Amino acid sequence: MTVTVEDKQPSVAPFKRVGAKEIGYNVKQVDQFLGRARAFYTNADAPEKALTSNDVRTVSFDPAKGGYNAHAVDAALDRLEDVFVQRERDALVAERGEDAWLKEIGDAAVVLRGRLHRRDGERFRRPGKRTAQSYNVEDVDALCRELLQYFEHDKPMSVDVVRRSVFAPAKGDAGYEERQVDAFLDKVIELMAAID
């Protein structure tokens, strides 16, 4: 009796994994999210699979030993977000016209620039003294000054600079409230991705 074994192609992981004792992103969570993104991208009319550029920008994965390399996953998510932003812009233009898109961009820029024009040390809320962690005020203000140059004086700046921003930690009301800064930077990223 002859037994034949099917020659199967090995499954290729979309990202390199870190070493077995190193921490990366949870493989199952990354694969599930990317599967969802792929399904939505190929069939955007399926409402149960709706996914936005904001969903891509704000997704997070649990740390896991031997997981996917975080830098590689983050870079792929940045590219995916750019694709979704472009798709959303095209849909808005097709539905309401280019003037509507330009108005939306202009309105968002006015709101963001208003906060950027605040004085150093006064751009964001200070958390309560009991809050353990906040962002270093000088670090955040330095990025805000760069963004003001980008928005008002056409200084070249990649959206990836904002995506990869890291601020030194501060304690309590010595720093800016993390949640408010993060929400603001999400809007900045959304705007920069839409106009680049």
Secondary structure, 3 states (H helix, E strand, C coil): CCCCCCCCCCCCCCCCECCCCCEEECHHHHHHHHHHHHHHHHCCCCHHHCCCHHHHHHCCCCEEECCECHHHHHHHHHHHHHHHHHHHHHHHHHHHCHHHHHHHHHHHHHHHHHHHCCCCCCCCCCCCCCCCCEECHHHHHHHHHHHHHHHHHCCCCCHHHHHCCCCCEECHHHCECHHHHHHHHHHHHHHHHHHC
